[in-house]
């Protein structure tokens, strides 16, 4: 069995104990990370681009005409993925003690004709469909189910901010969060 002894001052020991307690429950930092995530996602919809900065595929001319002629009574916009704002409104981030969960309430759907489970509405837009009918218009910084945050992209900047928030919270608690926000 390995044993570690510490020869630091009482103040240093208290600081390490406080950091250890904050590590056990990162919820305050995760709340801030959730806000940063919502900003990234909202930015994707507002700028009609993916989390890596690439513009989304444009709407087909037939879709634009369909929306302009009023045949789709729910449609209110010719902006990409915002005709009813249902998808955008369904996306969120949930802070937990040790994690940040983000995604959408849209899950898989069952094909009424075949009974097979297929990609949900959100997944169809995040990844595109195999038949190419719906092009990929990603809004979450995820590729193949894994976080994809290359430096020099909006997703990379978001990731750096999330790491800064968590690190600042671990080191300084609520005061560290305030510093990270500035």
N, C-alpha and C positions, 0 to 999 in steps of 0.2 A: 504494500500500500504506500502510495506517495503522499507526503505531507508537505504543505507549503507554509512557511512562516513569513510573517510580514513585520518589518522593522520600521514602518512608517510612523508618522506622528498621529495623534488622536484625530486631528483635523483631516488628514489624508484617509485614515480608516473610515471616518464618518462619510467622507465624500464617496469612497468606494462602496460602502453599504447603501448609500442613496442611489448610486448608479445601478447597483444590483437590483434594488427594489423597482426602479423604473424599467429595467429590462424585463422584469416579470409581468408588467402590464404596460404595454405601449399604446393603449387606447387613446390618450391625448394626442400623441404624435400621429396615430393612424387617422384621427379626425382631420388633422391638417392635411395629411396625405390624400384623404378622400376629396377634400376641397380642390387640391391641386389636380387630381384626376378628373374631376368634373370640369375644371377649366380646360384641360387638354381636349376632352371629348367635345365640349361646346365649341372650342376653337375649330375642331375638325368639321363640324356641321356648318359653322358660320362661314368658314373659308372654303368649304367644299373640297377638302383635301384630307389625305390619310395622315396618321400620326408621324409619318416619315417625311411629310412635306410634299408628296406627289398629289397633283390634282386628281379628283375622282373622275371616272369615265363620265363624259357628258350624257345627258338624257337623249334618248332617241327622239328624232323629230316627231314621230307618231305619238310619243308620250306627251311632248309639249303641246301638240295640237289637241290631244284628248283633254288635257287640263284646261286649255284656253277655250274650248267650245262648251265647257261646263257639263260634259257627259259624266264626269266623275264628281258627283255632288259633294263628296267629302274633301276634295282637293282644294287647297287655298293658296298654293304657291307653285311656281315653276322652278324653284330651287331644288337641287338634288337632295333626296331623302327627307324633304321637309314638307311634302304636300299636305299631310295631315298632322305632322309632328308627333305621331304616336310612337315611332321608334325612338326618336330623340328623348322623349319624355320617359321612356321605359328604362333608360340607362342610368345606372347609379353606381356608387361606391359605398361599401359597408365597412366601417372601421371595426376591427376586433382587437382583442388583447394582444395578439402576436402577429396579426396579418391584416392586409387590406384586400378585401374581395371586391372586384368590380366586374360588371357585366350588365345584362339586361334581363327583364322578367320574361321575355319571349323565350320559350323553350322549344323542344321539338314538337312537331305536329304529326298527326297520323293521316296518311292519304286515305280519303274516304272510299276510293275505288279499290285500292289494293290492300289497304290495312297496314302498309309498311310505314315505319317511322322515317321521316325525312328531316332535312335541315330546317331549323326554325327560321322564322322571318329574319331575325337579326343575324343569324349565322349565314344565311344566304347572302346578305349584303356585306358582312364582314369578310367572307371568304370567296364570294361569287358562287355560282352554281356550275356543276359539271357540264351541263349542256350549253353554258355560255349565255343563257337567256338573261341572267342577272349578272352584270360584271362586278368584280370585287370593288367595294367601296368601304375600306376598313375605317373604323372609328375608334377601335381599341388598339393599344400598342402590343398586339399579339399576332404571331405568325405560327401556324401549325400547333396551336394550343400552348405556345410558350411565349413568355415576355420577349419582345424584340425592341431593344432600345439603343440603337447605334448612336455614337457621339455625332454631333453636328446636325441632328434632326430634332424636330419638336419633341418626339418621344424620348430622345436622349436627354434633352434639357429637362423634361418632366422627371425622368429617372434621377438625374443629378439633384433636382430639387427635393424629391422624396428622400434620397439618402441624406441630404443636408438636414432635412427636418428631423429624421429619426436620430441621426448622430447628435444634433443639437439638443434634442430632448433627453437622450441618455446622459449626455454630459452635464446639462444644466437645468433639466426639468422644464417647468413652465417658462422660466426666464430664457432658457435656451430656445424654446419655440418662438418667443418674441423676437429673438435675434435672428433666427432663421427666416422669419417672415420679412424682415427688413432688407 
